[in-house]
Amino acid sequence: EIFTFDGYGDPELGARPFVVDVGANIGMFLLRTKLRHPDAEVLAFEPMADLAECVRRNVAHHNLTDVTFHQMALGESTRPGVPFTYFPLRPSGSTRYPQRQEALRAVLAQSFPPRTVQRMYRGREVRIDVERLSDQLGAPRPIQLLKIDTSGSELEVLSGLDAAHWDMVERIILDVQDVEGRVTAVRDALADRGLNPDVRP
């Protein structure tokens, strides 16, 4: 999805870009960014413990430099002990909002037997502290790319950006499931900030 099909696109980032990766999963987008832009500085976030360990191992295995990683969830406000659902057989779908996974479950049901899909979504609750993205960015500076893929909490992550940091964001890539009108809501939020969102299936 990321290396072969350019699932997140291949934007031109310029010299020594600052890239923020929210929802790093096991670190493939981070790795791809560093391979194509070795001078990039990357700030990455992933809350799930198993996935966070994979990020750390990938960073170490590939000797990546200028990478800062936080095992952390991001949202609209600072909140302790927020319930998330971790899916061991489909960890990329782990989420703060499991009820927003129904559309994707329906898509998977077209390719897998019902029992398999049911096993994929057999999850367990984990409690994770939620922080605001702006609180992790420090003094405002240009952000050449902000990538957000958080399985249902993209709007909440955006809400955790202060105006001063919004003004520094040059490009945003989001993976949003169109549940409960969330694509429209995200598009409107970006447009309200002066961006020109492009929605692609």
Backbone torsions as a table, in degrees:
resi	resn	phi	psi	omega
1	GLU	NA	-41.6	-174.9
2	ILE	-91.5	-47.7	-174.9
3	PHE	-85.0	-38.2	-174.8
4	THR	-88.3	-42.5	-173.2
5	PHE	-106.2	5.8	179.1
6	ASP	49.4	52.3	-176.2
7	GLY	-57.2	-27.1	178.1
8	TYR	-105.4	11.2	-178.3
9	GLY	79.0	-177.5	-179.0
10	ASP	-139.9	67.5	-175.6
11	PRO	-70.0	149.4	174.2
12	GLU	-78.7	123.0	-171.7
13	LEU	-108.4	-10.5	179.8
14	GLY	80.2	-170.0	-176.2
15	ALA	-81.0	137.6	178.6
16	ARG	41.0	63.2	-178.7
17	PRO	-75.6	153.3	171.9
18	PHE	-101.8	118.0	-175.3
19	VAL	-119.2	132.6	177.7
20	VAL	-113.3	123.3	-175.8
21	ASP	-114.2	103.5	-179.6
22	VAL	-102.6	116.5	-172.8
23	GLY	91.3	58.9	-172.1
24	ALA	-73.5	-15.4	-177.3
25	ASN	56.5	-122.4	179.6
26	ILE	-97.4	2.6	173.0
27	GLY	101.5	17.1	-177.2
28	MET	-71.3	-39.8	177.2
29	PHE	-66.1	-40.5	177.0
30	LEU	-58.4	-47.4	-179.6
31	LEU	-63.6	-44.5	179.7
32	ARG	-61.2	-41.5	178.9
33	THR	-60.6	-44.3	-178.2
34	LYS	-71.7	-31.6	177.3
35	LEU	-68.9	-37.4	-178.5
36	ARG	-87.5	-22.7	180.0
37	HIS	-136.5	76.4	-175.1
38	PRO	-57.7	-24.9	-179.2
39	ASP	-89.8	4.9	-178.8
40	ALA	-69.0	145.6	168.6
41	GLU	-101.8	126.1	-174.7
42	VAL	-120.5	131.4	172.8
43	LEU	-113.9	117.8	-171.7
44	ALA	-124.2	150.1	-178.9
45	PHE	-135.3	136.9	173.3
46	GLU	-154.0	122.4	-174.2
47	PRO	-84.8	-28.0	-172.8
48	MET	-76.1	128.0	-171.0
49	ALA	-58.4	-45.8	-178.4
50	ASP	-63.0	-42.8	179.7
51	LEU	-69.8	-38.7	179.2
52	ALA	-60.6	-38.4	177.8
53	GLU	-64.3	-37.2	176.5
54	CYS	-65.0	-39.5	177.1
55	VAL	-59.3	-48.5	-178.9
56	ARG	-59.8	-42.5	-179.1
57	ARG	-66.7	-39.6	179.2
58	ASN	-66.9	-40.4	178.1
59	VAL	-61.9	-43.8	-179.6
60	ALA	-69.9	-43.6	-176.8
61	HIS	-62.0	-37.5	-177.8
62	HIS	-95.6	8.1	176.9
63	ASN	52.6	44.4	-178.1
64	LEU	-77.2	135.1	177.4
65	THR	-113.0	166.2	-179.0
66	ASP	57.5	36.8	176.3
67	VAL	-119.8	125.2	174.5
68	THR	-114.4	125.0	-176.8
69	PHE	-122.0	136.4	175.8
70	HIS	-124.1	127.6	170.9
71	GLN	-80.3	95.9	-167.1
72	MET	-160.2	144.2	171.0
73	ALA	-97.6	145.9	179.7
74	LEU	-119.4	146.8	179.8
75	GLY	-160.0	-162.7	-173.7
76	GLU	-77.5	-22.0	-178.6
77	SER	-153.4	163.7	177.6
78	THR	-77.9	121.8	-178.4
79	ARG	-143.3	129.6	178.9
80	PRO	-84.4	148.3	169.9
81	GLY	57.2	44.3	179.5
82	VAL	-78.3	135.0	-179.8
83	PRO	-74.5	129.4	171.8
84	PHE	-120.5	160.8	174.6
85	THR	-113.7	124.5	178.2
86	TYR	-103.7	126.7	178.9
87	PHE	-104.6	101.8	-176.0
88	PRO	-59.4	-32.9	-178.4
89	LEU	-90.4	-7.4	175.4
90	ARG	-147.0	65.1	-171.6
91	PRO	-61.8	-25.7	179.3
92	SER	-66.3	-18.5	178.1
93	GLY	-92.9	1.3	178.8
94	SER	-58.9	141.6	-165.1
95	THR	-159.4	158.4	170.7
96	ARG	-77.3	-21.1	-174.6
97	TYR	-128.9	77.0	-177.8
98	PRO	-61.2	-24.8	-179.7
99	GLN	-67.8	-15.5	179.6
100	ARG	-89.6	10.3	-178.7
101	GLN	-96.3	0.3	-173.2
102	GLU	-61.7	-40.1	-179.4
103	ALA	-63.0	-42.0	179.6
104	LEU	-68.7	-37.0	176.3
105	ARG	-60.0	-39.1	178.8
106	ALA	-65.0	-38.1	177.4
107	VAL	-65.7	-44.7	179.5
108	LEU	-63.5	-32.0	-179.8
109	ALA	-65.5	-16.8	177.1
110	GLN	-78.6	-16.3	-176.9
111	SER	-117.0	-19.1	-175.4
112	PHE	-126.5	151.9	175.5
113	PRO	-61.8	151.3	-178.0
114	PRO	-54.3	-38.5	-178.9
115	ARG	-65.9	-35.1	178.9
116	THR	-66.8	-45.1	178.8
117	VAL	-62.5	-39.8	178.7
118	GLN	-61.7	-40.7	177.9
119	ARG	-66.8	-38.7	178.8
120	MET	-57.5	-34.2	-175.8
121	TYR	-105.4	27.6	171.3
122	ARG	-90.3	102.2	-171.5
123	GLY	-114.9	174.9	174.9
124	ARG	-133.3	148.3	-178.3
125	GLU	-80.4	136.7	171.7
126	VAL	-129.1	146.9	-179.9
127	ARG	-103.1	126.9	-174.3
128	ILE	-135.2	136.7	174.0
129	ASP	-72.7	138.6	179.5
130	VAL	-107.9	133.3	178.4
131	GLU	-119.7	169.3	176.9
132	ARG	-94.7	141.4	-179.5
133	LEU	-60.6	-42.9	-178.3
134	SER	-60.0	-32.3	-180.0
135	ASP	-68.6	-16.1	-179.1
136	GLN	-100.2	-10.0	-173.2
137	LEU	-89.6	-22.6	-177.8
138	GLY	75.3	-153.7	-178.4
139	ALA	-61.6	138.0	-179.4
140	PRO	-57.8	134.5	174.0
141	ARG	-152.5	161.8	-176.1
142	PRO	-58.2	133.2	174.4
143	ILE	-112.8	105.0	-175.4
144	GLN	-67.9	-30.5	179.6
145	LEU	-151.2	128.8	172.0
146	LEU	-116.4	113.5	178.8
147	LYS	-106.2	129.8	-179.5
148	ILE	-129.7	121.2	175.7
149	ASP	-143.3	91.6	-170.0
150	THR	-124.3	21.1	173.5
151	SER	51.9	48.0	170.5
152	GLY	119.0	-8.9	-177.7
153	SER	-116.7	29.5	-177.7
154	GLU	-62.2	-43.0	179.3
155	LEU	-62.6	-39.2	179.8
156	GLU	-64.7	-39.8	177.4
157	VAL	-62.6	-45.5	178.9
158	LEU	-61.1	-35.4	-179.9
159	SER	-68.2	-16.8	177.8
160	GLY	-88.2	12.3	177.1
161	LEU	-102.1	124.3	175.2
162	ASP	-74.0	160.6	-178.1
163	ALA	-56.3	-39.6	-178.6
164	ALA	-62.0	-36.0	178.4
165	HIS	-79.2	-36.2	175.3
166	TRP	-53.9	-43.0	-176.8
167	ASP	-64.2	-18.1	-177.5
168	MET	-93.0	-11.7	-175.5
169	VAL	-81.5	121.5	-179.5
170	GLU	-90.8	-33.3	-177.5
171	ARG	-152.2	140.3	177.5
172	ILE	-126.6	135.2	171.7
173	ILE	-118.1	124.4	179.8
174	LEU	-126.3	142.6	170.7
175	ASP	-106.3	109.4	-172.8
176	VAL	-125.1	128.7	173.0
177	GLN	-83.9	134.4	-175.1
178	ASP	-82.1	74.2	178.3
179	VAL	-116.9	133.6	178.1
180	GLU	55.1	35.9	176.5
181	GLY	69.4	26.1	-174.1
182	ARG	-71.1	-31.4	177.8
183	VAL	-62.5	-45.5	178.2
184	THR	-63.0	-41.9	-179.3
185	ALA	-63.8	-42.3	178.9
186	VAL	-67.3	-43.5	178.7
187	ARG	-59.2	-43.2	179.5
188	ASP	-65.3	-38.5	179.3
189	ALA	-63.4	-39.6	178.8
190	LEU	-69.6	-42.2	179.2
191	ALA	-62.9	-37.8	178.7
192	ASP	-62.4	-24.2	179.2
193	ARG	-94.0	9.4	175.6
194	GLY	88.5	7.4	177.6
195	LEU	-88.8	164.4	-179.0
196	ASN	-116.0	83.4	-172.1
197	PRO	-70.0	141.6	177.4
198	ASP	-119.7	118.7	-177.2
199	VAL	-96.8	125.3	179.7
200	ARG	-125.3	138.0	-179.4
201	PRO	-70.1	NA	NA
